[in-house]
Amino acid sequence: MGLSSICIHSSRFRNREKYCLGCGNGEQSRPAIMERIYALIFVSTCLLYVYPGARAIGINYGLLGDNLPPPANVISLLKQRNVPKIRIFEPNQDVLTALHNSGVSVIIGTRNEDLQPLASNPSAAANWVQTNVIPHYTSVNIKCIAAGNEVYPDNLAQYIPGAMQNLDSALSASKISIPVSTAVSMVVLSNSNPPSQGAFQPVMTQITNLLASKNSPLLVNVYPYYAGGELSYALFKDNATAFRDNQLTYRNMFDAMVDAVYAALEKVGGSQIEIVVTETGWPSDGGRDASIENAQTYVNNLIKHVSSGQGTPRKPGKDIDTYIFAMFNEDLKHEGIERHWGLYYPNLTEVYHANL
């Protein structure tokens, strides 16, 4: 969201020079001076408050490790680093409890294997909400419920719309307003190059209609690492070869991938749907071009790009809600590259420094 949507008095922030005490334009009355002092205090507060929540980066908090620190320690570290939001892949009660009154928001995922019962039985969805949302939502800012993660092309994808509908109905019955979506990979696109020709597989039509009807976002996992092509283009480097798509110029792969999804949404009646980038990152070991240097370059250039608020060529000036994958190197994942996406080792030391 932009500054104007965070603070209703943001015009004061943009025009803070009006409150300069050193203007020298004659003697000021005491009330006038005090008004300016209060205004400056207010502006300073906005400066401290706006940036951590407005364009700050979130982090995926996975738990596939047998040596990970307690959730309370992790949430404490996130607060120290001013990370305002996380995403979890299933409703872990220890993590949700640690989030209470922390100021850190969360996207909660359902397990993929739960999609069929959630879609087939409204009572299962009601129980899911009763167990995983109601005990926490008054103390935790739950930004979204994600019905599954990267389910397509698995057969379980057929249950996504039903699970979304039943979860939404269960939340509404409990008078809780939380968007329900699903997290998809770029595999849901039948075409992505050039970005303007982005188009969905048929499975996405019903999902898009549901999201549009509820004004909910689409959660998308965006990995330039897997897209191939020029390394500099993937890493947001200044020397990358620019790519022209009609009247738009692309200087990095991340923007091209996001805009391909926006173009696909527009083609199926979802032009008003927001995109949340629920996963993006770069491995520090275990594969082609996987190194600490490249991971640090990608993540810090990503943070700089997203935090700038410049948006993408197709959506200039539109903030991109983005979550880095991932918090930790997790040792219970498959050997190789899957274990090397973390910003931190399990002992809470940095794999590399990210400018969060």
Protein Blocks (a to p, Z undefined) as FASTA:
>chain_A
ZZklmpmklmmmmmmmmmpcklonajadfklmmmmmmmmmmmmmmmmmmmmmmmmccddd
dfbbfkbccfklmmmmmmmnopabdcdfbdcfklmmmmgonlpacdddddfklmmmmmmm
mklmmmmmmmmmmmmmmmpccfbdcehjhkblcfklmmmmmmmmmmmmmmmmnopacddd
ddddfklpmbfcdfklgccdfklmmmmmmmmmnopacdddddfklngpjfklmnopakbc
cddehjbccfbfklmmmmmmmmmmmmnopampccddfbgcddfehiahiafklmmmmmmm
mmmmmmnonopfklghiacddddddfbdcfkbcehjklmmbfbdfkopafbdcdZZ
